[in-house]
Amino acid sequence: MITLKFLPPNTTSLLQPMDMGVIKNFKGHYSSRFNDRIVASLDANPDEKAIDISKKITLLNALSFARDAWKELKPSTIVNCYSKAGLSACATEEEADMDDFHDVAINSALRS
């Protein structure tokens, strides 16, 4: 069963679960992959500049970084953010079936 909850006016920025840690966590994992690519390229070719390497990163590379970054997000991070916003049906993280949650989150967010 799906239950819709409407947010009160002017409170979305306070209650957005994704703004409470998921996006920051995702960006950290993404940046790590981006920087790893640049460092690996610099190791392979020390004469090249980092700015030039970053300009060579394709959309496909960026999507790959995003996919891998999303896989690194822990389901507990997502559950905790929704709980913090008061939007979780589970009172505690342990009540959630974390394996199912992780699979659903990845499949719905990154349909390929």
C-alpha positions, 0 to 999 in steps of 0.5 A, a space after each residue: 500500500 502506498 500512502 501519500 503525505 503532502 508537505 506543509 507550505 514553505 517547509 520542503 527545504 526543511 523536510 527534503 530527505 535527499 537534502 539531509 545527507 543523501 545528496 552530499 554523500 553521493 557527491 562525495 563518492 562521485 567526486 572521489 571517482 572523478 579525482 581518481 580518474 584524473 590522478 590515474 591519468 596523471 600517473 600514466 602521463 605526468 606531462 598532462 595537466 589535470 584541467 586537460 584531463 578533466 575536459 576529456 571526461 565524457 558523458 559516459 564516464 560521468 554516468 559511470 561515476 554516478 552509477 558507481 557512486 550510487 552503489 556506494 551509498 549505504 541503504 542506512 544513509 537513505 533510511 536515516 535521512 528519511 527517518 530524520 525528516 519524519 517520513 519513514 514508516 520504520 521506527 528504526 533502521 533495523 526494522 527495514 529490510 536493507 537488502 530489498 531497500 538497496 535493490 529498489 533504490 538502485 533499480 529505480 534511480 538508475 534504470 539502464 
